[in-house]
Amino acid sequence: MKKAHVDENNKLLGWYDTEIHTVIPEPNIDVTDEQWQNSINNNHNKVNADGSTESFDFRTEAERLAEEQAATDYANLKASAKAKLIAGEPLSEEEADTIVL
């Protein structure tokens, strides 16, 4: 029998097999071989109480928003650098770091 070691949010921490492992950390969830294989094949990171698995975004809303803002800020900085290059203006050090040669 396969067992999924999970945290309090059912985030997958590791896989164990009762035929191989003598010590299996808690908490864990029993899964069938088919559920385990499905998870492996699809790179799932969450195991539900019934053994089904899924891909899940464990980031908080604040983390998601911060990452989106960082991506927007970088895109704006890169666009500014491009515009300055076209205009022949000097780049700031931060803008220069966005240029890929």
Secondary structure, DSSP 8 states (H G I E B T S, - for coil): -EEEEE-TT-BEEEEEETTT-S---SSEEEE-HHHHHHHHHHT--EE-TTS-EE------HHHHHHHHHHHHHHHHHHHHHHHHHHHT----HHHHTT---
